[in-house]
Amino acid sequence: MSIMKEFKAFAMRGNVIDLAVGIVIGGAFGKIISSLVADIIMPLVGLLIGGFNVSTLKATLKSPVMDGSGKIIKQAVTLNYGSFLQFTVDFLIIAFYQIDK
């Protein structure tokens, strides 16, 4: 039996197809949750705690280096904890969804 025939027999099993469908649906679900958090939940949280965009929160560890004309030579070094909070909320929503199953 040729390698292609063996691969086709393997790929056409129900478990492999179910796994592929699950991966595609899981990827789409992750994007929906990311949009929910970024576009709906975090703006509301930002509004409640002072009216700013939570995902842009960051702590500057080192200021940018500029030349005499104001052009940036080296970018600032920052901890982007707002993005981290947003991704953490994404993860928690998906994790709680999976625990319920």
N, CA, C and O atoms as CSV, one atom per row, in Angstrom:
chain,resi,resn,atom,element,x,y,z
A,1,MET,N,N,0.854,-1.180,0.000
A,1,MET,CA,C,0.000,0.000,0.000
A,1,MET,C,C,0.896,1.238,0.000
A,1,MET,O,O,1.866,1.313,0.754
A,2,SER,N,N,0.574,2.168,-0.820
A,2,SER,CA,C,1.398,3.369,-0.929
A,2,SER,C,C,1.172,4.293,0.267
A,2,SER,O,O,0.175,4.187,0.981
A,3,ILE,N,N,2.107,5.182,0.456
A,3,ILE,CA,C,2.027,6.119,1.569
A,3,ILE,C,C,0.794,7.012,1.435
A,3,ILE,O,O,0.134,7.306,2.431
A,4,MET,N,N,0.481,7.441,0.220
A,4,MET,CA,C,-0.689,8.312,0.009
A,4,MET,C,C,-1.984,7.597,0.367
A,4,MET,O,O,-2.875,8.200,0.966
A,5,LYS,N,N,-2.102,6.318,0.008
A,5,LYS,CA,C,-3.316,5.566,0.340
A,5,LYS,C,C,-3.438,5.394,1.850
A,5,LYS,O,O,-4.533,5.495,2.403
A,6,GLU,N,N,-2.313,5.134,2.516
A,6,GLU,CA,C,-2.338,4.986,3.964
A,6,GLU,C,C,-2.715,6.307,4.636
A,6,GLU,O,O,-3.499,6.325,5.584
A,7,PHE,N,N,-2.159,7.399,4.146
A,7,PHE,CA,C,-2.488,8.699,4.715
A,7,PHE,C,C,-3.959,9.026,4.509
A,7,PHE,O,O,-4.617,9.534,5.417
A,8,LYS,N,N,-4.479,8.738,3.320
A,8,LYS,CA,C,-5.891,9.009,3.032
A,8,LYS,C,C,-6.783,8.191,3.947
A,8,LYS,O,O,-7.781,8.706,4.453
A,9,ALA,N,N,-6.443,6.916,4.174
A,9,ALA,CA,C,-7.229,6.078,5.072
A,9,ALA,C,C,-7.189,6.632,6.498
A,9,ALA,O,O,-8.201,6.628,7.198
A,10,PHE,N,N,-6.019,7.108,6.922
A,10,PHE,CA,C,-5.883,7.692,8.255
A,10,PHE,C,C,-6.685,8.984,8.378
A,10,PHE,O,O,-7.394,9.189,9.364
A,11,ALA,N,N,-6.574,9.850,7.380
A,11,ALA,CA,C,-7.227,11.159,7.430
A,11,ALA,C,C,-8.741,11.051,7.355
A,11,ALA,O,O,-9.441,11.924,7.866
A,12,MET,N,N,-9.258,10.014,6.738
A,12,MET,CA,C,-10.703,9.887,6.584
A,12,MET,C,C,-11.374,9.238,7.790
A,12,MET,O,O,-12.598,9.107,7.817
A,13,ARG,N,N,-10.607,8.838,8.767
A,13,ARG,CA,C,-11.217,8.334,9.994
A,13,ARG,C,C,-11.997,9.456,10.641
A,13,ARG,O,O,-11.655,10.628,10.486
A,14,GLY,N,N,-13.029,9.109,11.355
A,14,GLY,CA,C,-13.886,10.105,11.993
A,14,GLY,C,C,-13.159,10.964,13.004
A,14,GLY,O,O,-13.432,12.161,13.086
A,15,ASN,N,N,-12.249,10.404,13.776
A,15,ASN,CA,C,-11.573,11.163,14.835
A,15,ASN,C,C,-10.714,12.286,14.273
A,15,ASN,O,O,-10.670,13.376,14.843
A,16,VAL,N,N,-10.038,12.034,13.171
A,16,VAL,CA,C,-9.171,13.058,12.588
A,16,VAL,C,C,-10.003,14.213,12.047
A,16,VAL,O,O,-9.647,15.377,12.230
A,17,ILE,N,N,-11.094,13.899,11.393
A,17,ILE,CA,C,-11.966,14.943,10.853
A,17,ILE,C,C,-12.606,15.730,11.994
A,17,ILE,O,O,-12.697,16.956,11.926
A,18,ASP,N,N,-13.051,15.032,13.044
A,18,ASP,CA,C,-13.619,15.728,14.201
A,18,ASP,C,C,-12.598,16.653,14.846
A,18,ASP,O,O,-12.937,17.760,15.264
A,19,LEU,N,N,-11.362,16.207,14.927
A,19,LEU,CA,C,-10.302,17.035,15.498
A,19,LEU,C,C,-10.073,18.285,14.654
A,19,LEU,O,O,-9.919,19.381,15.192
A,20,ALA,N,N,-10.051,18.122,13.345
A,20,ALA,CA,C,-9.842,19.263,12.448
A,20,ALA,C,C,-10.981,20.270,12.585
A,20,ALA,O,O,-10.741,21.476,12.636
A,21,VAL,N,N,-12.212,19.783,12.643
A,21,VAL,CA,C,-13.369,20.675,12.810
A,21,VAL,C,C,-13.282,21.381,14.156
A,21,VAL,O,O,-13.575,22.572,14.254
A,22,GLY,N,N,-12.881,20.654,15.191
A,22,GLY,CA,C,-12.749,21.255,16.520
A,22,GLY,C,C,-11.704,22.355,16.556
A,22,GLY,O,O,-11.901,23.375,17.217
A,23,ILE,N,N,-10.598,22.164,15.857
A,23,ILE,CA,C,-9.541,23.175,15.819
A,23,ILE,C,C,-10.028,24.432,15.109
A,23,ILE,O,O,-9.767,25.547,15.563
A,24,VAL,N,N,-10.727,24.256,14.006
A,24,VAL,CA,C,-11.244,25.411,13.261
A,24,VAL,C,C,-12.267,26.174,14.093
A,24,VAL,O,O,-12.219,27.401,14.170
A,25,ILE,N,N,-13.187,25.452,14.710
A,25,ILE,CA,C,-14.206,26.110,15.535
A,25,ILE,C,C,-13.566,26.756,16.764
A,25,ILE,O,O,-13.971,27.844,17.173
A,26,GLY,N,N,-12.567,26.089,17.355
A,26,GLY,CA,C,-11.875,26.662,18.501
A,26,GLY,C,C,-11.151,27.952,18.151
A,26,GLY,O,O,-11.154,28.899,18.937
A,27,GLY,N,N,-10.536,27.995,16.985
A,27,GLY,CA,C,-9.867,29.218,16.544
A,27,GLY,C,C,-10.851,30.355,16.350
A,27,GLY,O,O,-10.585,31.494,16.734
A,28,ALA,N,N,-11.988,30.037,15.752
A,28,ALA,CA,C,-13.018,31.065,15.553
A,28,ALA,C,C,-13.585,31.524,16.891
A,28,ALA,O,O,-13.841,32.713,17.080
A,29,PHE,N,N,-13.784,30.591,17.819
A,29,PHE,CA,C,-14.299,30.947,19.138
A,29,PHE,C,C,-13.313,31.856,19.867
A,29,PHE,O,O,-13.717,32.811,20.529
A,30,GLY,N,N,-12.032,31.559,19.746
A,30,GLY,CA,C,-11.015,32.405,20.372
A,30,GLY,C,C,-11.045,33.826,19.836
A,30,GLY,O,O,-10.884,34.780,20.596
A,31,LYS,N,N,-11.249,33.973,18.536
A,31,LYS,CA,C,-11.328,35.318,17.948
A,31,LYS,C,C,-12.572,36.059,18.425
A,31,LYS,O,O,-12.527,37.267,18.661
A,32,ILE,N,N,-13.675,35.342,18.566
A,32,ILE,CA,C,-14.907,35.970,19.064
A,32,ILE,C,C,-14.708,36.449,20.496
A,32,ILE,O,O,-15.114,37.558,20.844
A,33,ILE,N,N,-14.087,35.621,21.323
A,33,ILE,CA,C,-13.845,36.005,22.715
A,33,ILE,C,C,-12.881,37.183,22.778
A,33,ILE,O,O,-13.074,38.094,23.583
A,34,SER,N,N,-11.846,37.177,21.941
A,34,SER,CA,C,-10.905,38.299,21.921
A,34,SER,C,C,-11.599,39.603,21.552
A,34,SER,O,O,-11.330,40.648,22.145
A,35,SER,N,N,-12.483,39.536,20.582
A,35,SER,CA,C,-13.232,40.723,20.186
A,35,SER,C,C,-14.173,41.170,21.303
A,35,SER,O,O,-14.301,42.366,21.567
A,36,LEU,N,N,-14.826,40.219,21.956
A,36,LEU,CA,C,-15.718,40.552,23.072
A,36,LEU,C,C,-14.958,41.289,24.163
A,36,LEU,O,O,-15.424,42.308,24.673
A,37,VAL,N,N,-13.801,40.780,24.515
A,37,VAL,CA,C,-13.014,41.404,25.577
A,37,VAL,C,C,-12.472,42.761,25.129
A,37,VAL,O,O,-12.604,43.749,25.852
A,38,ALA,N,N,-11.865,42.816,23.942
A,38,ALA,CA,C,-11.222,44.054,23.475
A,38,ALA,C,C,-12.221,45.154,23.143
A,38,ALA,O,O,-11.959,46.328,23.403
A,39,ASP,N,N,-13.366,44.783,22.569
A,39,ASP,CA,C,-14.295,45.793,22.051
A,39,ASP,C,C,-15.479,46.092,22.954
A,39,ASP,O,O,-16.134,47.121,22.786
A,40,ILE,N,N,-15.768,45.213,23.910
A,40,ILE,CA,C,-16.943,45.431,24.763
A,40,ILE,C,C,-16.571,45.487,26.244
A,40,ILE,O,O,-16.892,46.462,26.924
A,41,ILE,N,N,-15.899,44.451,26.750
A,41,ILE,CA,C,-15.639,44.378,28.186
A,41,ILE,C,C,-14.606,45.408,28.637
A,41,ILE,O,O,-14.864,46.163,29.575
A,42,MET,N,N,-13.440,45.454,27.989
A,42,MET,CA,C,-12.378,46.353,28.449
A,42,MET,C,C,-12.737,47.834,28.309
A,42,MET,O,O,-12.370,48.613,29.189
A,43,PRO,N,N,-13.439,48.267,27.247
A,43,PRO,CA,C,-13.863,49.680,27.235
A,43,PRO,C,C,-14.791,50.031,28.400
A,43,PRO,O,O,-14.720,51.130,28.949
A,44,LEU,N,N,-15.668,49.082,28.775
A,44,LEU,CA,C,-16.538,49.325,29.929
A,44,LEU,C,C,-15.733,49.394,31.222
A,44,LEU,O,O,-15.995,50.242,32.075
A,45,VAL,N,N,-14.756,48.503,31.368
A,45,VAL,CA,C,-13.891,48.538,32.552
A,45,VAL,C,C,-13.123,49.855,32.587
A,45,VAL,O,O,-13.025,50.486,33.640
A,46,GLY,N,N,-12.584,50.271,31.456
A,46,GLY,CA,C,-11.857,51.543,31.383
A,46,GLY,C,C,-12.733,52.725,31.740
A,46,GLY,O,O,-12.289,53.653,32.416
A,47,LEU,N,N,-13.977,52.693,31.288
A,47,LEU,CA,C,-14.916,53.768,31.605
A,47,LEU,C,C,-15.203,53.809,33.098
A,47,LEU,O,O,-15.285,54.883,33.693
A,48,LEU,N,N,-15.356,52.635,33.699
A,48,LEU,CA,C,-15.665,52.575,35.124
A,48,LEU,C,C,-14.504,53.018,36.003
A,48,LEU,O,O,-14.729,53.552,37.089
A,49,ILE,N,N,-13.275,52.811,35.563
A,49,ILE,CA,C,-12.138,53.155,36.423
A,49,ILE,C,C,-11.434,54.443,36.008
A,49,ILE,O,O,-10.310,54.696,36.443
A,50,GLY,N,N,-12.064,55.245,35.189
A,50,GLY,CA,C,-11.466,56.549,34.911
A,50,GLY,C,C,-11.554,57.022,33.483
A,50,GLY,O,O,-11.047,58.100,33.174
A,51,GLY,N,N,-12.168,56.272,32.603
A,51,GLY,CA,C,-12.382,56.728,31.242
A,51,GLY,C,C,-11.180,56.641,30.336
A,51,GLY,O,O,-10.956,57.560,29.548
A,52,PHE,N,N,-10.394,55.582,30.407
A,52,PHE,CA,C,-9.259,55.426,29.505
A,52,PHE,C,C,-9.216,54.006,28.960
A,52,PHE,O,O,-9.916,53.117,29.443
A,53,ASN,N,N,-8.389,53.813,27.953
A,53,ASN,CA,C,-8.253,52.521,27.288
A,53,ASN,C,C,-7.324,51.631,28.115
A,53,ASN,O,O,-6.136,51.923,28.251
A,54,VAL,N,N,-7.867,50.552,28.660
A,54,VAL,CA,C,-7.102,49.668,29.537
A,54,VAL,C,C,-5.958,49.000,28.781
A,54,VAL,O,O,-4.886,48.798,29.350
A,55,SER,N,N,-6.162,48.655,27.517
A,55,SER,CA,C,-5.129,47.922,26.775
A,55,SER,C,C,-3.873,48.756,26.525
A,55,SER,O,O,-2.830,48.201,26.181
A,56,THR,N,N,-3.951,50.074,26.692
A,56,THR,CA,C,-2.770,50.918,26.480
A,56,THR,C,C,-2.004,51.207,27.770
A,56,THR,O,O,-1.026,51.954,27.749
A,57,LEU,N,N,-2.430,50.635,28.877
A,57,LEU,CA,C,-1.721,50.851,30.137
A,57,LEU,C,C,-0.333,50.222,30.060
A,57,LEU,O,O,-0.180,49.080,29.626
A,58,LYS,N,N,0.663,50.971,30.482
A,58,LYS,CA,C,2.026,50.451,30.467
A,58,LYS,C,C,2.874,51.213,31.466
A,58,LYS,O,O,2.589,52.356,31.823
A,59,ALA,N,N,3.923,50.541,31.903
A,59,ALA,CA,C,4.902,51.161,32.791
A,59,ALA,C,C,6.196,51.319,32.002
A,59,ALA,O,O,6.696,50.353,31.426
A,60,THR,N,N,6.735,52.532,31.975
A,60,THR,CA,C,7.965,52.792,31.233
A,60,THR,C,C,9.164,52.477,32.114
A,60,THR,O,O,9.356,53.082,33.168
A,61,LEU,N,N,9.967,51.519,31.664
A,61,LEU,CA,C,11.175,51.138,32.396
A,61,LEU,C,C,12.361,51.999,31.989
A,61,LEU,O,O,13.209,52.339,32.814
A,62,LYS,N,N,12.409,52.345,30.719
A,62,LYS,CA,C,13.490,53.187,30.212
A,62,LYS,C,C,12.904,54.114,29.153
A,62,LYS,O,O,12.245,53.659,28.219
A,63,SER,N,N,13.141,55.393,29.300
A,63,SER,CA,C,12.609,56.381,28.353
A,63,SER,C,C,13.280,56.235,26.987
A,63,SER,O,O,14.391,55.712,26.890
A,64,PRO,N,N,12.605,56.696,25.936
A,64,PRO,CA,C,13.239,56.625,24.614
A,64,PRO,C,C,14.435,57.573,24.518
A,64,PRO,O,O,14.482,58.608,25.183
A,65,VAL,N,N,15.383,57.199,23.688
A,65,VAL,CA,C,16.554,58.048,23.443
A,65,VAL,C,C,16.286,58.841,22.170
A,65,VAL,O,O,15.970,58.271,21.126
A,66,MET,N,N,16.416,60.176,22.271
A,66,MET,CA,C,16.135,61.052,21.126
A,66,MET,C,C,17.370,61.864,20.771
A,66,MET,O,O,18.221,62.140,21.616
A,67,ASP,N,N,17.446,62.240,19.499
A,67,ASP,CA,C,18.534,63.131,19.091
A,67,ASP,C,C,18.084,64.578,19.287
A,67,ASP,O,O,17.001,64.823,19.817
A,68,GLY,N,N,18.885,65.507,18.876
A,68,GLY,CA,C,18.603,66.926,19.080
A,68,GLY,C,C,17.350,67.423,18.394
A,68,GLY,O,O,16.734,68.379,18.866
A,69,SER,N,N,16.949,66.799,17.287
A,69,SER,CA,C,15.769,67.257,16.559
A,69,SER,C,C,14.483,66.593,17.036
A,69,SER,O,O,13.408,66.875,16.507
A,70,GLY,N,N,14.583,65.728,18.013
A,70,GLY,CA,C,13.395,65.064,18.533
A,70,GLY,C,C,13.100,63.722,17.892
A,70,GLY,O,O,12.090,63.093,18.207
A,71,LYS,N,N,13.970,63.273,16.995
A,71,LYS,CA,C,13.794,61.974,16.355
A,71,LYS,C,C,14.222,60.866,17.323
A,71,LYS,O,O,15.268,60.961,17.965
A,72,ILE,N,N,13.405,59.821,17.417
A,72,ILE,CA,C,13.681,58.730,18.341
A,72,ILE,C,C,14.785,57.838,17.769
A,72,ILE,O,O,14.669,57.319,16.659
A,73,ILE,N,N,15.857,57.672,18.549
A,73,ILE,CA,C,16.966,56.806,18.153
A,73,ILE,C,C,16.746,55.397,18.691
A,73,ILE,O,O,16.924,54.417,17.967
A,74,LYS,N,N,16.360,55.296,19.962
A,74,LYS,CA,C,16.039,54.014,20.589
A,74,LYS,C,C,14.650,54.120,21.206
A,74,LYS,O,O,14.330,55.101,21.877
A,75,GLN,N,N,13.833,53.102,20.972
A,75,GLN,CA,C,12.481,53.086,21.523
A,75,GLN,C,C,12.525,52.924,23.036
A,75,GLN,O,O,13.513,52.444,23.591
A,76,ALA,N,N,11.452,53.326,23.693
A,76,ALA,CA,C,11.328,53.154,25.138
A,76,ALA,C,C,11.146,51.674,25.459
A,76,ALA,O,O,10.641,50.903,24.643
A,77,VAL,N,N,11.565,51.298,26.653
A,77,VAL,CA,C,11.353,49.935,27.144
A,77,VAL,C,C,10.174,49.999,28.105
A,77,VAL,O,O,10.222,50.699,29.116
A,78,THR,N,N,9.103,49.255,27.779
A,78,THR,CA,C,7.884,49.336,28.581
A,78,THR,C,C,7.372,47.954,28.958
A,78,THR,O,O,7.629,46.968,28.267
A,79,LEU,N,N,6.638,47.899,30.073
A,79,LEU,CA,C,5.868,46.720,30.458
A,79,LEU,C,C,4.417,47.017,30.091
A,79,LEU,O,O,3.797,47.893,30.694
A,80,ASN,N,N,3.881,46.314,29.131
A,80,ASN,CA,C,2.522,46.562,28.651
A,80,ASN,C,C,1.532,45.716,29.442
A,80,ASN,O,O,1.001,44.727,28.936
A,81,TYR,N,N,1.291,46.114,30.683
A,81,TYR,CA,C,0.419,45.322,31.536
A,81,TYR,C,C,-1.050,45.436,31.156
A,81,TYR,O,O,-1.841,44.572,31.533
A,82,GLY,N,N,-1.434,46.460,30.432
A,82,GLY,CA,C,-2.816,46.569,29.955
A,82,GLY,C,C,-3.138,45.472,28.956
A,82,GLY,O,O,-4.205,44.861,29.028
A,83,SER,N,N,-2.232,45.217,28.029
A,83,SER,CA,C,-2.416,44.113,27.077
A,83,SER,C,C,-2.443,42.786,27.805
A,83,SER,O,O,-3.234,41.903,27.473
A,84,PHE,N,N,-1.572,42.646,28.805
A,84,PHE,CA,C,-1.549,41.414,29.590
A,84,PHE,C,C,-2.890,41.191,30.285
A,84,PHE,O,O,-3.400,40.071,30.295
A,85,LEU,N,N,-3.465,42.241,30.863
A,85,LEU,CA,C,-4.778,42.116,31.507
A,85,LEU,C,C,-5.841,41.695,30.505
A,85,LEU,O,O,-6.696,40.863,30.809
A,86,GLN,N,N,-5.788,42.266,29.321
A,86,GLN,CA,C,-6.770,41.940,28.293
A,86,GLN,C,C,-6.663,40.467,27.881
A,86,GLN,O,O,-7.680,39.783,27.763
A,87,PHE,N,N,-5.438,39.978,27.663
A,87,PHE,CA,C,-5.259,38.580,27.289
A,87,PHE,C,C,-5.612,37.646,28.438
A,87,PHE,O,O,-6.075,36.530,28.204
A,88,THR,N,N,-5.401,38.084,29.677
A,88,THR,CA,C,-5.780,37.274,30.827
A,88,THR,C,C,-7.293,37.113,30.904
A,88,THR,O,O,-7.789,36.024,31.191
A,89,VAL,N,N,-8.021,38.182,30.652
A,89,VAL,CA,C,-9.479,38.094,30.636
A,89,VAL,C,C,-9.938,37.171,29.503
A,89,VAL,O,O,-10.857,36.374,29.692
A,90,ASP,N,N,-9.312,37.272,28.340
A,90,ASP,CA,C,-9.609,36.346,27.233
A,90,ASP,C,C,-9.454,34.902,27.702
A,90,ASP,O,O,-10.351,34.078,27.526
A,91,PHE,N,N,-8.305,34.613,28.299
A,91,PHE,CA,C,-8.006,33.262,28.749
A,91,PHE,C,C,-9.020,32.780,29.773
A,91,PHE,O,O,-9.493,31.646,29.687
A,92,LEU,N,N,-9.363,33.627,30.746
A,92,LEU,CA,C,-10.286,33.219,31.795
A,92,LEU,C,C,-11.669,32.896,31.240
A,92,LEU,O,O,-12.305,31.937,31.677
A,93,ILE,N,N,-12.132,33.683,30.292
A,93,ILE,CA,C,-13.444,33.402,29.697
A,93,ILE,C,C,-13.414,32.066,28.969
A,93,ILE,O,O,-14.335,31.263,29.116
A,94,ILE,N,N,-12.371,31.817,28.189
A,94,ILE,CA,C,-12.281,30.548,27.465
A,94,ILE,C,C,-12.114,29.392,28.445
A,94,ILE,O,O,-12.707,28.332,28.243
A,95,ALA,N,N,-11.322,29.569,29.499
A,95,ALA,CA,C,-11.112,28.502,30.485
A,95,ALA,C,C,-12.407,28.173,31.220
A,95,ALA,O,O,-12.720,27.000,31.422
A,96,PHE,N,N,-13.159,29.189,31.620
A,96,PHE,CA,C,-14.429,28.915,32.304
A,96,PHE,C,C,-15.425,28.248,31.365
A,96,PHE,O,O,-16.220,27.412,31.795
A,97,TYR,N,N,-15.388,28.611,30.098
A,97,TYR,CA,C,-16.252,27.948,29.115
A,97,TYR,C,C,-15.903,26.470,29.014
A,97,TYR,O,O,-16.798,25.629,28.929
A,98,GLN,N,N,-14.609,26.141,29.021
A,98,GLN,CA,C,-14.172,24.757,28.892
A,98,GLN,C,C,-14.462,23.959,30.156
A,98,GLN,O,O,-14.758,22.767,30.067
A,99,ILE,N,N,-14.388,24.574,31.319
A,99,ILE,CA,C,-14.691,23.872,32.580
A,99,ILE,C,C,-16.155,23.469,32.608
A,99,ILE,O,O,-16.499,22.410,33.133
A,100,ASP,N,N,-17.008,24.297,32.053
A,100,ASP,CA,C,-18.441,24.026,32.038
A,100,ASP,C,C,-18.784,22.812,31.190
A,100,ASP,O,O,-19.818,22.186,31.425
A,101,LYS,N,N,-17.969,22.458,30.225
A,101,LYS,CA,C,-18.254,21.357,29.312
A,101,LYS,C,C,-18.116,20.026,29.967
A,101,LYS,O,O,-18.325,18.998,29.324
